[in-house]
Amino acid sequence: DAALLKPMPIPESERVVRLSYGTPQSFVWFNPRGFEVWPAFARARSFDAVGAYATGELTVLGYSSGRLRAAAITPEIFDVLKVPPQIGRVFTNDDVVRGSFHLAVINHDLWQTHFKGATDVLGRQIVLNRQTFVVLGVMPRGFDMPQATQVWVLSRWAGHVLGARPPFPIVIARMARGVTTTEAIQDILQTAGPMNSGTLKDPSRISVTSLRHTLVGDVR
């Protein structure tokens, strides 16, 4: 299967997994700032970083093809994927705390096509589904995680950018080195379980699976 053989453009991709518990939106909370992963994951030693994303298509004012693949994400997604921007920076939790939501990170191809590779692209505007965003960073050539993403925005804009009924967020994590799947599941139970006992009623339903297989399954 060519999709399985093609390497993902992220370092140590074998450590990146999807976390779920029976439903797609497992381990996610919704609030006025968008969606976020359960805060308890910050104490889970089995993971270096845990984040969530939702993907979809949107219209772009002035873009040649008119539509782009977009991902609404939590800032931790870039910590999970471990790929630094080529230019500028990516989102941080400080952006969320300050309410700096009108920010966008774009991929290399969008930089070259929509902005003609302009060296002053940082701070320039892009209109996504009638919402104006400021370009914060540009990712390196070949990086389009997850699912052929061309532009990333904060989760606050999931409904505005991806549509009134955006897909449920998917939670992914970068596992700490040497941690097994069994250990990760036990860690989730010990850290997140006590705060969410009404949700984590059946430990056997906790799933820790390879992100590669998740993405291939989504494509199929």
Contacts in CASP RR format, 6 or more apart in sequence:
PFRMAT RR
TARGET T0000
AUTHOR 0000-0000-0000
METHOD contacts of the structure
MODEL  1
DAALLKPMPIPESERVVRLSYGTPQSFVWFNPRGFEVWPAFARARSFDAV
GAYATGELTVLGYSSGRLRAAAITPEIFDVLKVPPQIGRVFTNDDVVRGS
FHLAVINHDLWQTHFKGATDVLGRQIVLNRQTFVVLGVMPRGFDMPQATQ
VWVLSRWAGHVLGARPPFPIVIARMARGVTTTEAIQDILQTAGPMNSGTL
KDPSRISVTSLRHTLVGDVR
1 216 0 8 1.000
3 215 0 8 1.000
3 216 0 8 1.000
3 219 0 8 1.000
4 212 0 8 1.000
4 213 0 8 1.000
4 216 0 8 1.000
7 13 0 8 1.000
8 16 0 8 1.000
8 145 0 8 1.000
8 211 0 8 1.000
8 212 0 8 1.000
8 215 0 8 1.000
9 83 0 8 1.000
9 142 0 8 1.000
9 143 0 8 1.000
9 144 0 8 1.000
9 145 0 8 1.000
10 16 0 8 1.000
10 81 0 8 1.000
10 82 0 8 1.000
10 83 0 8 1.000
10 143 0 8 1.000
10 145 0 8 1.000
11 82 0 8 1.000
11 83 0 8 1.000
12 82 0 8 1.000
12 174 0 8 1.000
13 211 0 8 1.000
13 212 0 8 1.000
14 210 0 8 1.000
15 48 0 8 1.000
15 174 0 8 1.000
15 175 0 8 1.000
15 177 0 8 1.000
16 80 0 8 1.000
16 81 0 8 1.000
16 172 0 8 1.000
16 173 0 8 1.000
16 174 0 8 1.000
16 175 0 8 1.000
16 210 0 8 1.000
16 211 0 8 1.000
17 172 0 8 1.000
17 173 0 8 1.000
17 175 0 8 1.000
17 181 0 8 1.000
17 184 0 8 1.000
17 208 0 8 1.000
17 209 0 8 1.000
17 210 0 8 1.000
17 211 0 8 1.000
18 170 0 8 1.000
18 171 0 8 1.000
18 172 0 8 1.000
18 173 0 8 1.000
18 207 0 8 1.000
18 208 0 8 1.000
18 209 0 8 1.000
18 210 0 8 1.000
18 211 0 8 1.000
18 214 0 8 1.000
19 26 0 8 1.000
19 27 0 8 1.000
19 50 0 8 1.000
19 171 0 8 1.000
19 172 0 8 1.000
19 173 0 8 1.000
19 188 0 8 1.000
19 206 0 8 1.000
19 207 0 8 1.000
19 208 0 8 1.000
20 26 0 8 1.000
20 27 0 8 1.000
20 170 0 8 1.000
20 171 0 8 1.000
20 206 0 8 1.000
20 207 0 8 1.000
20 209 0 8 1.000
21 27 0 8 1.000
21 199 0 8 1.000
21 200 0 8 1.000
21 205 0 8 1.000
21 206 0 8 1.000
21 207 0 8 1.000
22 205 0 8 1.000
22 207 0 8 1.000
23 168 0 8 1.000
24 167 0 8 1.000
24 168 0 8 1.000
24 169 0 8 1.000
24 170 0 8 1.000
25 168 0 8 1.000
25 169 0 8 1.000
26 171 0 8 1.000
27 37 0 8 1.000
27 38 0 8 1.000
27 41 0 8 1.000
27 50 0 8 1.000
27 52 0 8 1.000
27 171 0 8 1.000
27 192 0 8 1.000
28 35 0 8 1.000
28 36 0 8 1.000
28 37 0 8 1.000
28 38 0 8 1.000
28 52 0 8 1.000
28 168 0 8 1.000
28 169 0 8 1.000
28 171 0 8 1.000
29 35 0 8 1.000
29 36 0 8 1.000
29 37 0 8 1.000
29 38 0 8 1.000
33 96 0 8 1.000
33 99 0 8 1.000
33 155 0 8 1.000
33 156 0 8 1.000
34 154 0 8 1.000
34 155 0 8 1.000
34 156 0 8 1.000
34 158 0 8 1.000
35 52 0 8 1.000
35 54 0 8 1.000
35 74 0 8 1.000
35 155 0 8 1.000
35 158 0 8 1.000
35 169 0 8 1.000
36 52 0 8 1.000
36 74 0 8 1.000
36 155 0 8 1.000
37 50 0 8 1.000
37 51 0 8 1.000
37 52 0 8 1.000
37 74 0 8 1.000
37 76 0 8 1.000
37 171 0 8 1.000
38 192 0 8 1.000
38 195 0 8 1.000
38 196 0 8 1.000
40 191 0 8 1.000
40 192 0 8 1.000
40 193 0 8 1.000
40 195 0 8 1.000
40 196 0 8 1.000
41 47 0 8 1.000
41 50 0 8 1.000
41 173 0 8 1.000
41 188 0 8 1.000
41 191 0 8 1.000
41 192 0 8 1.000
43 191 0 8 1.000
44 50 0 8 1.000
44 187 0 8 1.000
44 188 0 8 1.000
44 191 0 8 1.000
44 192 0 8 1.000
45 176 0 8 1.000
45 187 0 8 1.000
46 175 0 8 1.000
46 176 0 8 1.000
46 179 0 8 1.000
46 183 0 8 1.000
46 184 0 8 1.000
46 187 0 8 1.000
46 188 0 8 1.000
47 173 0 8 1.000
47 174 0 8 1.000
47 175 0 8 1.000
47 176 0 8 1.000
47 179 0 8 1.000
47 184 0 8 1.000
47 187 0 8 1.000
48 79 0 8 1.000
48 80 0 8 1.000
48 173 0 8 1.000
48 174 0 8 1.000
48 175 0 8 1.000
48 176 0 8 1.000
49 76 0 8 1.000
49 79 0 8 1.000
49 80 0 8 1.000
49 173 0 8 1.000
49 174 0 8 1.000
50 76 0 8 1.000
50 80 0 8 1.000
50 171 0 8 1.000
50 172 0 8 1.000
50 173 0 8 1.000
50 174 0 8 1.000
51 73 0 8 1.000
51 74 0 8 1.000
51 76 0 8 1.000
51 77 0 8 1.000
51 79 0 8 1.000
51 80 0 8 1.000
51 171 0 8 1.000
51 172 0 8 1.000
51 173 0 8 1.000
52 73 0 8 1.000
52 74 0 8 1.000
52 76 0 8 1.000
52 77 0 8 1.000
52 155 0 8 1.000
52 169 0 8 1.000
52 170 0 8 1.000
52 171 0 8 1.000
52 172 0 8 1.000
53 71 0 8 1.000
53 72 0 8 1.000
53 73 0 8 1.000
53 74 0 8 1.000
53 77 0 8 1.000
53 146 0 8 1.000
53 155 0 8 1.000
53 169 0 8 1.000
53 170 0 8 1.000
53 172 0 8 1.000
54 71 0 8 1.000
54 72 0 8 1.000
54 73 0 8 1.000
54 155 0 8 1.000
54 158 0 8 1.000
54 162 0 8 1.000
54 166 0 8 1.000
54 167 0 8 1.000
54 168 0 8 1.000
54 169 0 8 1.000
54 170 0 8 1.000
55 69 0 8 1.000
55 70 0 8 1.000
55 71 0 8 1.000
55 72 0 8 1.000
55 146 0 8 1.000
55 147 0 8 1.000
55 149 0 8 1.000
55 162 0 8 1.000
55 167 0 8 1.000
56 69 0 8 1.000
56 70 0 8 1.000
56 71 0 8 1.000
56 162 0 8 1.000
56 166 0 8 1.000
56 167 0 8 1.000
57 67 0 8 1.000
57 68 0 8 1.000
57 69 0 8 1.000
57 70 0 8 1.000
57 162 0 8 1.000
58 67 0 8 1.000
58 68 0 8 1.000
58 70 0 8 1.000
58 128 0 8 1.000
58 129 0 8 1.000
58 151 0 8 1.000
58 161 0 8 1.000
58 162 0 8 1.000
58 163 0 8 1.000
59 66 0 8 1.000
59 67 0 8 1.000
59 68 0 8 1.000
59 128 0 8 1.000
59 129 0 8 1.000
60 66 0 8 1.000
60 67 0 8 1.000
60 68 0 8 1.000
60 114 0 8 1.000
60 126 0 8 1.000
60 127 0 8 1.000
60 128 0 8 1.000
60 151 0 8 1.000
61 127 0 8 1.000
61 130 0 8 1.000
62 114 0 8 1.000
62 127 0 8 1.000
63 113 0 8 1.000
63 114 0 8 1.000
64 113 0 8 1.000
64 114 0 8 1.000
68 110 0 8 1.000
68 128 0 8 1.000
68 150 0 8 1.000
68 151 0 8 1.000
69 144 0 8 1.000
69 147 0 8 1.000
69 148 0 8 1.000
69 149 0 8 1.000
69 150 0 8 1.000
69 151 0 8 1.000
70 128 0 8 1.000
70 149 0 8 1.000
70 150 0 8 1.000
70 151 0 8 1.000
70 152 0 8 1.000
70 153 0 8 1.000
70 161 0 8 1.000
70 162 0 8 1.000
71 77 0 8 1.000
71 146 0 8 1.000
71 147 0 8 1.000
71 149 0 8 1.000
71 151 0 8 1.000
71 152 0 8 1.000
71 153 0 8 1.000
72 152 0 8 1.000
72 153 0 8 1.000
72 154 0 8 1.000
72 155 0 8 1.000
72 156 0 8 1.000
72 157 0 8 1.000
72 158 0 8 1.000
72 159 0 8 1.000
72 161 0 8 1.000
72 162 0 8 1.000
72 166 0 8 1.000
72 169 0 8 1.000
73 91 0 8 1.000
73 152 0 8 1.000
73 153 0 8 1.000
73 154 0 8 1.000
73 155 0 8 1.000
74 154 0 8 1.000
74 155 0 8 1.000
75 90 0 8 1.000
75 91 0 8 1.000
75 92 0 8 1.000
75 93 0 8 1.000
75 95 0 8 1.000
75 96 0 8 1.000
75 154 0 8 1.000
76 93 0 8 1.000
77 152 0 8 1.000
77 172 0 8 1.000
78 90 0 8 1.000
78 91 0 8 1.000
79 174 0 8 1.000
80 172 0 8 1.000
80 173 0 8 1.000
80 174 0 8 1.000
81 145 0 8 1.000
81 174 0 8 1.000
82 174 0 8 1.000
83 139 0 8 1.000
83 140 0 8 1.000
83 143 0 8 1.000
83 145 0 8 1.000
84 90 0 8 1.000
84 140 0 8 1.000
85 105 0 8 1.000
85 137 0 8 1.000
85 138 0 8 1.000
85 139 0 8 1.000
85 140 0 8 1.000
86 108 0 8 1.000
86 138 0 8 1.000
86 139 0 8 1.000
86 140 0 8 1.000
86 141 0 8 1.000
87 111 0 8 1.000
87 121 0 8 1.000
87 122 0 8 1.000
87 137 0 8 1.000
87 138 0 8 1.000
88 122 0 8 1.000
88 136 0 8 1.000
88 137 0 8 1.000
88 138 0 8 1.000
89 136 0 8 1.000
89 137 0 8 1.000
90 105 0 8 1.000
90 136 0 8 1.000
90 137 0 8 1.000
90 152 0 8 1.000
91 103 0 8 1.000
91 105 0 8 1.000
91 136 0 8 1.000
91 152 0 8 1.000
91 154 0 8 1.000
94 100 0 8 1.000
95 101 0 8 1.000
95 103 0 8 1.000
95 154 0 8 1.000
96 154 0 8 1.000
96 156 0 8 1.000
101 154 0 8 1.000
101 156 0 8 1.000
101 157 0 8 1.000
102 131 0 8 1.000
102 132 0 8 1.000
102 133 0 8 1.000
102 134 0 8 1.000
103 133 0 8 1.000
103 134 0 8 1.000
103 136 0 8 1.000
103 153 0 8 1.000
103 154 0 8 1.000
104 126 0 8 1.000
104 128 0 8 1.000
104 133 0 8 1.000
104 134 0 8 1.000
104 135 0 8 1.000
104 136 0 8 1.000
104 151 0 8 1.000
104 152 0 8 1.000
104 153 0 8 1.000
105 135 0 8 1.000
105 136 0 8 1.000
105 137 0 8 1.000
105 138 0 8 1.000
105 139 0 8 1.000
105 151 0 8 1.000
105 152 0 8 1.000
105 153 0 8 1.000
106 114 0 8 1.000
106 115 0 8 1.000
106 121 0 8 1.000
106 126 0 8 1.000
106 135 0 8 1.000
106 137 0 8 1.000
106 138 0 8 1.000
106 139 0 8 1.000
106 150 0 8 1.000
106 151 0 8 1.000
106 152 0 8 1.000
107 138 0 8 1.000
107 139 0 8 1.000
107 142 0 8 1.000
107 143 0 8 1.000
107 144 0 8 1.000
107 149 0 8 1.000
107 150 0 8 1.000
107 151 0 8 1.000
108 138 0 8 1.000
108 139 0 8 1.000
108 140 0 8 1.000
108 141 0 8 1.000
108 142 0 8 1.000
108 143 0 8 1.000
109 141 0 8 1.000
109 142 0 8 1.000
109 150 0 8 1.000
110 150 0 8 1.000
110 151 0 8 1.000
111 117 0 8 1.000
111 118 0 8 1.000
111 121 0 8 1.000
111 138 0 8 1.000
114 126 0 8 1.000
115 121 0 8 1.000
115 124 0 8 1.000
115 135 0 8 1.000
118 124 0 8 1.000
121 135 0 8 1.000
121 137 0 8 1.000
121 138 0 8 1.000
122 135 0 8 1.000
122 136 0 8 1.000
122 137 0 8 1.000
122 138 0 8 1.000
123 134 0 8 1.000
123 135 0 8 1.000
123 136 0 8 1.000
124 134 0 8 1.000
124 135 0 8 1.000
125 132 0 8 1.000
125 133 0 8 1.000
125 134 0 8 1.000
125 135 0 8 1.000
126 132 0 8 1.000
126 133 0 8 1.000
126 134 0 8 1.000
126 135 0 8 1.000
126 151 0 8 1.000
127 133 0 8 1.000
128 151 0 8 1.000
128 153 0 8 1.000
128 157 0 8 1.000
128 161 0 8 1.000
129 160 0 8 1.000
129 161 0 8 1.000
129 163 0 8 1.000
131 157 0 8 1.000
131 160 0 8 1.000
131 161 0 8 1.000
133 153 0 8 1.000
144 150 0 8 1.000
146 170 0 8 1.000
146 172 0 8 1.000
146 211 0 8 1.000
146 215 0 8 1.000
147 215 0 8 1.000
147 218 0 8 1.000
147 219 0 8 1.000
153 161 0 8 1.000
155 169 0 8 1.000
158 166 0 8 1.000
158 169 0 8 1.000
159 165 0 8 1.000
159 166 0 8 1.000
170 214 0 8 1.000
172 211 0 8 1.000
175 184 0 8 1.000
175 208 0 8 1.000
179 187 0 8 1.000
181 208 0 8 1.000
184 208 0 8 1.000
185 203 0 8 1.000
185 206 0 8 1.000
185 208 0 8 1.000
188 200 0 8 1.000
188 206 0 8 1.000
189 200 0 8 1.000
189 203 0 8 1.000
189 206 0 8 1.000
192 200 0 8 1.000
193 199 0 8 1.000
193 200 0 8 1.000
200 206 0 8 1.000
END
